[in-house]
Amino acid sequence: MKSLLLLAVGTFAIATMGATARAETKVEVKGTHLCCGQCVKAVDAIVKKVDGVTATCDQKTGTIVLTAKDDEAAQKALDGLAAGGFHGTTDSKTLKMKDDSGVSKGKVKDADARRRSQLLWPV
């Protein structure tokens, strides 16, 4: 009977150690545009699309804390946030926001100047 009890306790201890040994990845994104509740909802909607990731937004400080099952999931969430227009800096050495906003390089045309010229010289 004692050996059966020891076996049960040992099995439980090994199972518990395995569950707690799983690494969880936390990434804080600072300087993010979170001006209103809609921004917070948009961040939540983006992060919900990535399996194993949750987000906690702090609108006052402009920070997002991502909690992910692993680094790969956290990076997917960061990529999704960048694609959605939410940029910032991370506190991680390995996980980073994408630098590329998708805007082509070069001079941006001045839309106001174009409108002014159309008002002055209508075609």
DSSP file (Angstrom, degrees, kcal/mol; ACC not computed):
  #  RESIDUE AA STRUCTURE BP1 BP2  ACC     N-H-->O    O-->H-N    N-H-->O    O-->H-N    TCO  KAPPA ALPHA  PHI   PSI    X-CA   Y-CA   Z-CA
    1    1 A M     >        0   0    0      0, 0.0     4,-2.1     0, 0.0     5,-0.2   0.000 360.0 360.0 360.0 -42.7    0.0    0.0    0.0
    2    2 A K  H  >  +     0   0    0      1,-0.2     4,-2.7     2,-0.2     5,-0.2   0.899 360.0  51.4 -62.6 -40.2    2.8    2.4    0.9
    3    3 A S  H  > S+     0   0    0      1,-0.2     4,-2.2     2,-0.2    -1,-0.2   0.869 108.9  50.9 -67.3 -34.5    4.6    1.7   -2.4
    4    4 A L  H  > S+     0   0    0      2,-0.2     4,-2.1     1,-0.2    -1,-0.2   0.895 111.3  48.2 -67.7 -40.0    1.3    2.4   -4.3
    5    5 A L  H  X S+     0   0    0     -4,-2.1     4,-2.6     2,-0.2    -2,-0.2   0.918 112.1  48.8 -65.1 -44.3    0.9    5.7   -2.5
    6    6 A L  H  X S+     0   0    0     -4,-2.7     4,-2.6     1,-0.2    -2,-0.2   0.889 110.6  51.4 -62.6 -39.0    4.6    6.7   -3.2
    7    7 A L  H  X S+     0   0    0     -4,-2.2     4,-2.4     2,-0.2    -1,-0.2   0.911 111.0  47.8 -64.1 -42.5    4.1    5.8   -6.8
    8    8 A A  H  X S+     0   0    0     -4,-2.1     4,-2.3     2,-0.2    -2,-0.2   0.918 113.9  46.5 -65.0 -43.9    1.0    8.0   -7.0
    9    9 A V  H  X S+     0   0    0     -4,-2.6     4,-2.4     2,-0.2    -2,-0.2   0.906 113.4  49.5 -65.5 -41.3    2.7   10.9   -5.3
   10   10 A G  H  X S+     0   0    0     -4,-2.6     4,-2.3     2,-0.2    -2,-0.2   0.904 110.9  49.1 -64.3 -42.4    5.8   10.5   -7.5
   11   11 A T  H  X S+     0   0    0     -4,-2.4     4,-2.4     2,-0.2    -2,-0.2   0.913 111.8  49.2 -63.8 -42.6    3.6   10.5  -10.7
   12   12 A F  H  X S+     0   0    0     -4,-2.3     4,-2.5     1,-0.2    -2,-0.2   0.908 110.7  50.6 -62.7 -42.2    1.8   13.6   -9.6
   13   13 A A  H  X S+     0   0    0     -4,-2.4     4,-2.3     2,-0.2    -2,-0.2   0.907 111.8  46.8 -64.2 -42.2    5.0   15.4   -8.8
   14   14 A I  H  X S+     0   0    0     -4,-2.3     4,-2.1     2,-0.2    -1,-0.2   0.914 113.1  49.1 -66.1 -42.5    6.5   14.6  -12.2
   15   15 A A  H  X S+     0   0    0     -4,-2.4     4,-1.6     1,-0.2    -2,-0.2   0.895 112.6  48.0 -64.1 -39.9    3.3   15.6  -14.0
   16   16 A T  H  X S+     0   0    0     -4,-2.5     4,-2.0     2,-0.2    -2,-0.2   0.896 109.8  51.8 -68.3 -40.8    3.2   18.9  -12.1
   17   17 A M  H  X S+     0   0    0     -4,-2.3     4,-1.4     1,-0.2    -1,-0.2   0.892 108.5  52.3 -63.2 -38.9    6.8   19.6  -12.8
   18   18 A G  H  X S+     0   0    0     -4,-2.1     4,-0.5     1,-0.2    -1,-0.2   0.876 109.3  49.4 -64.7 -37.2    6.2   19.1  -16.5
   19   19 A A  H  < S+     0   0    0     -4,-1.6     3,-0.5     1,-0.2    -1,-0.2   0.872 114.7  43.2 -70.8 -36.5    3.3   21.5  -16.5
   20   20 A T  H  < S+     0   0    0     -4,-2.0    -1,-0.2     1,-0.2    -2,-0.2   0.653 101.6  69.5 -84.5 -13.8    5.2   24.2  -14.7
   21   21 A A  H  < S+     0   0    0     -4,-1.4    -1,-0.2    -5,-0.2     2,-0.2   0.677  72.0 108.4 -77.5 -15.8    8.4   23.7  -16.8
   22   22 A R  S  < S-     0   0    0     -4,-0.5     2,-0.3    -3,-0.5    48,-0.0  -0.438  73.1-126.9 -63.8 128.3    6.7   25.1  -19.9
   23   23 A A        -     0   0    0     -2,-0.2     2,-0.4    46,-0.0    -1,-0.1  -0.565  18.6-155.8 -80.8 138.9    8.1   28.5  -20.6
   24   24 A E        -     0   0    0     -2,-0.3     2,-0.5    46,-0.1    45,-0.2  -0.926   9.7-140.8-112.2 138.4    5.8   31.4  -21.0
   25   25 A T  E     -A   68   0A   0     43,-2.5    43,-3.3    -2,-0.4     2,-0.4  -0.877  16.4-173.7-104.8 127.6    6.9   34.4  -23.1
   26   26 A K  E     -A   67   0A   0     -2,-0.5     2,-0.4    41,-0.2    41,-0.2  -0.980   3.6-179.3-119.5 132.0    6.0   37.9  -21.9
   27   27 A V  E     -A   66   0A   0     39,-2.4    39,-3.2    -2,-0.4     2,-0.5  -0.997  14.6-152.5-131.5 130.3    6.8   40.9  -24.1
   28   28 A E  E     -A   65   0A   0     -2,-0.4    63,-1.1    37,-0.2     2,-0.6  -0.904   7.4-160.0-102.6 126.5    6.1   44.6  -23.2
   29   29 A V  E     -AB  64  90A   0     35,-3.4    35,-2.1    -2,-0.5     3,-0.3  -0.929  14.3-166.0-107.0 118.3    5.5   46.9  -26.2
   30   30 A K  E     + B   0  89A   0     59,-3.3    59,-2.2    -2,-0.6    33,-0.2  -0.701  60.3  29.3-105.6 155.0    6.0   50.6  -25.2
   31   31 A G  S    S+     0   0    0     30,-0.5     2,-0.3    -2,-0.3    -1,-0.2   0.783  78.0 157.1  74.0  28.4    5.1   53.8  -27.1
   32   32 A T        -     0   0    0     30,-2.8     2,-0.9    -3,-0.3    -1,-0.2  -0.632  50.7-109.9 -89.2 144.2    2.1   52.3  -28.8
   33   33 A H        +     0   0    0     54,-0.4     3,-0.1    -2,-0.3    -1,-0.1  -0.630  54.6 149.0 -74.3 106.3   -0.8   54.4  -30.1
   34   34 A L        +     0   0    0     -2,-0.9    28,-0.2    25,-0.2    -1,-0.1  -0.490   7.4 149.5-134.3  61.9   -3.7   53.6  -27.8
   35   35 A C        +     0   0    0     27,-0.1     2,-0.3     2,-0.0    -1,-0.1   0.738  64.1   7.8 -74.2 -22.8   -5.6   56.8  -27.8
   36   36 A C  S  > S-     0   0    0     -3,-0.1     4,-1.6     1,-0.1     3,-0.3  -0.873  83.6 -88.4-149.4 178.0   -9.1   55.4  -27.2
   37   37 A G  H  > S+     0   0    0     -2,-0.3     4,-2.5     1,-0.2     5,-0.2   0.804 120.0  60.8 -63.3 -30.7  -11.2   52.3  -26.5
   38   38 A Q  H  > S+     0   0    0      2,-0.2     4,-2.4     1,-0.2    -1,-0.2   0.884 102.6  51.5 -65.9 -37.8  -11.4   51.5  -30.2
   39   39 A C  H  > S+     0   0    0     -3,-0.3     4,-2.4     2,-0.2    -1,-0.2   0.921 110.5  48.7 -63.2 -43.2   -7.6   51.2  -30.4
   40   40 A V  H  X S+     0   0    0     -4,-1.6     4,-2.3     1,-0.2    -2,-0.2   0.911 111.8  49.2 -63.3 -42.5   -7.6   48.8  -27.4
   41   41 A K  H  X S+     0   0    0     -4,-2.5     4,-2.4     2,-0.2    -1,-0.2   0.885 109.8  52.0 -63.7 -38.4  -10.4   46.8  -29.1
   42   42 A A  H  X S+     0   0    0     -4,-2.4     4,-2.2     2,-0.2    -2,-0.2   0.914 109.2  49.3 -65.0 -42.6   -8.4   46.6  -32.3
   43   43 A V  H  X S+     0   0    0     -4,-2.4     4,-2.6     2,-0.2     5,-0.2   0.934 111.7  49.3 -60.5 -46.3   -5.3   45.4  -30.5
   44   44 A D  H  X S+     0   0    0     -4,-2.3     4,-2.2     1,-0.2    -2,-0.2   0.908 110.5  50.5 -60.0 -42.4   -7.4   42.7  -28.7
   45   45 A A  H  X S+     0   0    0     -4,-2.4     4,-0.6     2,-0.2    -1,-0.2   0.888 112.0  47.4 -64.1 -39.5   -9.0   41.6  -32.1
   46   46 A I  H >< S+     0   0    0     -4,-2.2     3,-0.9     1,-0.2     4,-0.2   0.937 114.0  45.9 -66.2 -46.8   -5.5   41.3  -33.7
   47   47 A V  H >< S+     0   0    0     -4,-2.6     3,-1.8     1,-0.2     6,-0.3   0.835 102.5  64.5 -69.4 -32.4   -4.0   39.3  -30.9
   48   48 A K  H 3< S+     0   0    0     -4,-2.2    -1,-0.2     1,-0.3    -2,-0.2   0.749  92.8  64.7 -62.3 -22.3   -7.0   37.0  -30.6
   49   49 A K  T << S+     0   0    0     -3,-0.9     2,-0.6    -4,-0.6    -1,-0.3   0.640  89.3  78.4 -74.9 -13.9   -6.2   35.7  -34.1
   50   50 A V  S X  S-     0   0    0     -3,-1.8     3,-1.3    -4,-0.2     2,-0.1  -0.868  87.4-124.9-101.8 119.9   -2.9   34.3  -32.8
   51   51 A D  T 3  S+     0   0    0     -2,-0.6    18,-0.2     1,-0.2     3,-0.1  -0.397  89.7  14.4 -65.3 129.9   -3.2   31.0  -31.0
   52   52 A G  T 3  S+     0   0    0      1,-0.2    17,-1.4    -2,-0.1     2,-0.4   0.658 100.6 110.0  84.9  17.4   -1.8   31.0  -27.4
   53   53 A V  E <   -C   68   0A   0     -3,-1.3     2,-0.3    -6,-0.3    -1,-0.2  -0.981  39.5-177.6-128.9 137.6   -1.4   34.8  -27.0
   54   54 A T  E     -C   67   0A   0     13,-2.4    13,-2.5    -2,-0.4     2,-0.4  -0.932  12.9-147.9-126.0 155.9   -3.2   37.3  -24.8
   55   55 A A  E     -C   66   0A   0     -2,-0.3     2,-0.5    11,-0.2    11,-0.2  -0.961   8.6-165.0-126.6 142.4   -2.8   41.0  -24.6
   56   56 A T  E     -C   65   0A   0      9,-1.9     9,-2.7    -2,-0.4     2,-0.4  -0.984  18.0-159.4-123.4 117.5   -3.2   43.5  -21.7
   57   57 A C  E     -C   64   0A   0     -2,-0.5     2,-0.6     7,-0.2     7,-0.2  -0.779  13.1-163.5-101.4 140.3   -3.4   47.1  -22.8
   58   58 A D  E  >> -C   63   0A   0      5,-2.9     4,-1.6    -2,-0.4     5,-1.6  -0.911   5.8-172.1-119.0 100.4   -2.7   50.1  -20.7
   59   59 A Q  T  45S+     0   0    0     -2,-0.6   -25,-0.2     1,-0.2    -1,-0.1   0.848  80.6  56.2 -63.4 -36.9   -4.2   53.1  -22.5
   60   60 A K  T  45S+     0   0    0      1,-0.2    -1,-0.2     2,-0.1   -26,-0.0   0.887 118.6  30.9 -65.1 -39.7   -2.7   55.7  -20.2
   61   61 A T  T  45S-     0   0    0     -3,-0.2   -30,-0.5     2,-0.1    -1,-0.2   0.561 104.1-124.4 -96.9  -8.9    0.9   54.6  -20.6
   62   62 A G  T  <5 +     0   0    0     -4,-1.6   -30,-2.8     1,-0.2     2,-0.3   0.866  63.0 137.7  69.4  36.2    0.5   53.3  -24.2
   63   63 A T  E   < - C   0  58A   0     -5,-1.6    -5,-2.9   -33,-0.2     2,-0.4  -0.880  39.3-162.7-118.6 150.3    1.8   49.9  -23.4
   64   64 A I  E     -AC  29  57A   0    -35,-2.1   -35,-3.4    -2,-0.3     2,-0.6  -0.999   7.3-157.3-125.9 128.6    0.7   46.4  -24.5
   65   65 A V  E     -AC  28  56A   0     -9,-2.7    -9,-1.9    -2,-0.4     2,-0.5  -0.940  10.5-160.8-107.7 117.8    1.9   43.3  -22.5
   66   66 A L  E     -AC  27  55A   0    -39,-3.2   -39,-2.4    -2,-0.6     2,-0.5  -0.837   4.9-166.2 -97.3 131.6    1.7   40.2  -24.6
   67   67 A T  E     +AC  26  54A   0    -13,-2.5   -13,-2.4    -2,-0.5     2,-0.3  -0.981  19.5 174.8-116.7 119.4    1.7   36.8  -22.8
   68   68 A A  E     -AC  25  53A   0    -43,-3.3   -43,-2.5    -2,-0.5   -15,-0.2  -0.844  44.3-122.8-127.8 159.0    2.4   33.9  -25.2
   69   69 A K  S    S-     0   0    0    -17,-1.4     2,-0.3    -2,-0.3   -16,-0.1   0.778  94.5 -12.5 -70.1 -26.1    2.9   30.2  -25.0
   70   70 A D  S  > S-     0   0    0    -18,-0.2     4,-1.9   -45,-0.1     5,-0.1  -0.959  77.4 -88.8-162.0 176.6    6.3   30.6  -26.7
   71   71 A D  H  > S+     0   0    0     -2,-0.3     4,-2.6     1,-0.2     5,-0.2   0.863 119.9  57.2 -63.4 -37.7    8.5   33.1  -28.6
   72   72 A E  H  > S+     0   0    0      1,-0.2     4,-1.9     2,-0.2    -1,-0.2   0.920 108.6  45.4 -62.3 -44.4    7.1   32.0  -32.0
   73   73 A A  H  > S+     0   0    0      2,-0.2     4,-2.0     1,-0.2    -1,-0.2   0.891 112.0  52.4 -65.9 -39.4    3.6   32.9  -31.0
   74   74 A A  H  X S+     0   0    0     -4,-1.9     4,-2.3     1,-0.2    -2,-0.2   0.908 109.0  49.7 -63.1 -42.0    4.7   36.2  -29.4
   75   75 A Q  H  X S+     0   0    0     -4,-2.6     4,-2.6     1,-0.2    -1,-0.2   0.880 108.1  53.5 -66.0 -37.3    6.5   37.2  -32.7
   76   76 A K  H  X S+     0   0    0     -4,-1.9     4,-2.2     2,-0.2    -1,-0.2   0.901 109.5  48.9 -62.2 -39.9    3.4   36.4  -34.7
   77   77 A A  H  X S+     0   0    0     -4,-2.0     4,-2.4     2,-0.2    -2,-0.2   0.908 110.9  49.8 -66.0 -41.5    1.4   38.7  -32.5
   78   78 A L  H  X S+     0   0    0     -4,-2.3     4,-2.3     2,-0.2    20,-0.3   0.909 110.9  49.6 -62.2 -41.9    4.0   41.4  -32.8
   79   79 A D  H  X S+     0   0    0     -4,-2.6     4,-2.3     1,-0.2    -2,-0.2   0.892 110.9  50.2 -63.6 -39.5    3.9   41.0  -36.6
   80   80 A G  H  X S+     0   0    0     -4,-2.2     4,-1.6     2,-0.2    -2,-0.2   0.896 109.6  50.3 -65.6 -40.7    0.1   41.2  -36.5
   81   81 A L  H  <>S+     0   0    0     -4,-2.4     5,-3.0     2,-0.2     4,-0.3   0.916 111.2  48.8 -63.2 -43.0    0.2   44.4  -34.4
   82   82 A A  H ><5S+     0   0    0     -4,-2.3     3,-1.4     1,-0.2    -2,-0.2   0.915 110.4  50.6 -63.9 -42.3    2.6   46.0  -36.9
   83   83 A A  H 3<5S+     0   0    0     -4,-2.3    -1,-0.2     1,-0.3    -2,-0.2   0.811 108.4  54.1 -64.3 -29.0    0.5   45.0  -39.8
   84   84 A G  T 3<5S-     0   0    0     -4,-1.6    -1,-0.3     2,-0.2    -2,-0.2   0.443 125.6-101.9 -84.4  -0.6   -2.5   46.5  -38.0
   85   85 A G  T < 5S+     0   0    0     -3,-1.4     2,-0.8    -4,-0.3    -3,-0.2   0.560  82.0 128.5  94.1   9.4   -0.7   49.9  -37.6
   86   86 A F      < +     0   0    0     -5,-3.0     2,-0.3    -6,-0.2    -1,-0.2  -0.874  32.5 170.7-102.7 109.2    0.3   49.4  -34.0
   87   87 A H        +     0   0    0     -2,-0.8   -54,-0.4   -56,-0.1     2,-0.3  -0.784   9.0 128.0-117.1 158.8    4.0   50.1  -33.6
   88   88 A G        -     0   0    0     -2,-0.3     2,-0.4   -56,-0.1     9,-0.3  -0.963  53.1 -77.1 179.3-171.7    6.3   50.5  -30.5
   89   89 A T  E     -B   30   0A   0    -59,-2.2   -59,-3.3    -2,-0.3     2,-0.2  -0.896  38.4-140.3-112.7 143.7    9.5   49.2  -29.0
   90   90 A T  E     -B   29   0A   0     -2,-0.4   -61,-0.2   -61,-0.2   -63,-0.0  -0.616  13.9-135.7-100.3 160.9    9.8   45.9  -27.1
   91   91 A D  S    S+     0   0    0    -63,-1.1     2,-0.3    -2,-0.2   -62,-0.1   0.231  77.7  98.8 -93.9  12.7   11.7   45.1  -24.0
   92   92 A S        -     0   0    0      3,-0.5    -2,-0.2   -64,-0.2   -65,-0.0  -0.761  63.1-151.4-105.0 146.7   13.0   41.9  -25.6
   93   93 A K  S    S+     0   0    0     -2,-0.3    -1,-0.1     1,-0.1     3,-0.1   0.753 100.6  31.4 -81.6 -25.9   16.4   41.3  -27.2
   94   94 A T  S    S+     0   0    0      1,-0.1     2,-0.6     2,-0.0    -1,-0.1   0.738 108.7  67.4-105.1 -27.9   15.0   38.7  -29.6
   95   95 A L        +     0   0    0    -17,-0.0    -3,-0.5   -21,-0.0     2,-0.3  -0.860  64.9 168.2-102.2 122.1   11.4   39.7  -30.2
   96   96 A K        -     0   0    0     -2,-0.6     2,-0.2    -5,-0.1    -7,-0.1  -0.910  36.7-109.4-133.2 155.6   11.0   42.9  -32.2
   97   97 A M        -     0   0    0     -2,-0.3     2,-0.2    -9,-0.3   -18,-0.1  -0.557  49.0 -97.2 -76.1 148.0    8.4   44.9  -34.1
   98   98 A K        -     0   0    0    -20,-0.3    -1,-0.1    -2,-0.2     0, 0.0  -0.461  24.7-151.5 -65.8 137.5    8.7   44.9  -37.8
   99   99 A D  S    S+     0   0    0     -2,-0.2     2,-0.5   -12,-0.1    -1,-0.1   0.795  73.2  88.3 -76.6 -30.6   10.5   48.0  -39.1
  100  100 A D        -     0   0    0      1,-0.2    -2,-0.1     2,-0.1    -1,-0.0  -0.589  49.9-177.6 -80.2 117.2    8.6   48.0  -42.4
  101  101 A S        -     0   0    0     -2,-0.5    -1,-0.2     2,-0.2     3,-0.1   0.540  51.0-110.6 -87.5  -7.3    5.3   49.9  -42.3
  102  102 A G  S    S+     0   0    0      1,-0.3     2,-0.4     0, 0.0    -2,-0.1   0.320  76.5 131.5  95.0  -7.9    4.6   48.9  -45.9
  103  103 A V        -     0   0    0      1,-0.1    -1,-0.3     0, 0.0    -2,-0.2  -0.640  61.8-116.2 -80.8 133.4    5.0   52.5  -47.2
  104  104 A S        -     0   0    0     -2,-0.4    -1,-0.1     1,-0.1     2,-0.1  -0.355  32.9-105.2 -69.6 149.4    7.3   52.6  -50.3
  105  105 A K  S    S+     0   0    0     -2,-0.0     2,-0.2     3,-0.0    -1,-0.1  -0.367  75.8  60.5 -73.1 153.0   10.5   54.6  -49.9
  106  106 A G  S    S-     0   0    0     -2,-0.1     2,-0.2     2,-0.0     0, 0.0  -0.685  92.0 -26.2 124.0-176.8   10.9   58.0  -51.5
  107  107 A K        -     0   0    0     -2,-0.2     2,-0.4     1,-0.1    -3,-0.0  -0.499  57.3-132.0 -74.4 134.7    9.3   61.4  -51.3
  108  108 A V        -     0   0    0     -2,-0.2     2,-0.1     1,-0.1    -1,-0.1  -0.734  26.3-117.0 -86.2 131.4    5.7   61.5  -50.2
  109  109 A K        -     0   0    0     -2,-0.4     2,-1.0     1,-0.1     3,-0.1  -0.431  22.6-120.3 -70.3 142.0    3.5   63.6  -52.4
  110  110 A D     >  -     0   0    0      1,-0.2     4,-1.7    -2,-0.1     5,-0.1  -0.731  24.7-169.7 -85.0 103.8    2.0   66.6  -50.8
  111  111 A A  H  > S+     0   0    0     -2,-1.0     4,-2.2     1,-0.2    -1,-0.2   0.854  84.8  55.6 -64.8 -35.5   -1.8   66.1  -51.2
  112  112 A D  H  > S+     0   0    0      1,-0.2     4,-2.5     2,-0.2    -1,-0.2   0.903 106.0  50.7 -64.8 -40.5   -2.5   69.6  -50.0
  113  113 A A  H  > S+     0   0    0      1,-0.2     4,-2.3     2,-0.2    -1,-0.2   0.894 109.6  51.2 -63.5 -39.1   -0.3   71.2  -52.7
  114  114 A R  H  X S+     0   0    0     -4,-1.7     4,-1.7     2,-0.2    -1,-0.2   0.916 111.0  47.8 -64.6 -42.3   -2.0   69.1  -55.3
  115  115 A R  H  X S+     0   0    0     -4,-2.2     4,-1.9     2,-0.2    -2,-0.2   0.911 110.6  51.7 -65.3 -41.7   -5.5   70.3  -54.1
  116  116 A R  H  X S+     0   0    0     -4,-2.5     4,-2.2     1,-0.2    -1,-0.2   0.914 109.2  50.0 -61.1 -42.3   -4.3   73.9  -54.1
  117  117 A S  H  X S+     0   0    0     -4,-2.3     4,-2.5     1,-0.2    -1,-0.2   0.848 108.9  52.3 -67.4 -31.2   -3.1   73.6  -57.6
  118  118 A Q  H  < S+     0   0    0     -4,-1.7    -1,-0.2     2,-0.2    -2,-0.2   0.843 109.8  49.2 -71.2 -33.1   -6.4   72.1  -58.7
  119  119 A L  H  < S+     0   0    0     -4,-1.9    -2,-0.2     1,-0.2    -1,-0.2   0.896 116.6  41.5 -70.7 -39.8   -8.3   75.0  -57.1
  120  120 A L  H  < S+     0   0    0     -4,-2.2    -2,-0.2     1,-0.2    -3,-0.2   0.880 131.1  23.7 -74.4 -39.1   -6.0   77.6  -58.8
  121  121 A W  S  < S-     0   0    0     -4,-2.5    -1,-0.2    -5,-0.2    -2,-0.1  -0.640  80.2-166.6-129.5  73.9   -5.9   75.9  -62.2
  122  122 A P              0   0    0      0, 0.0    -3,-0.1     0, 0.0    -4,-0.1  -0.289 360.0 360.0 -63.0 146.7   -8.9   73.6  -62.7
  123  123 A V              0   0    0     -5,-0.1    -5,-0.0     0, 0.0    -2,-0.0   0.413 360.0 360.0 -97.4 360.0   -8.6   71.2  -65.5
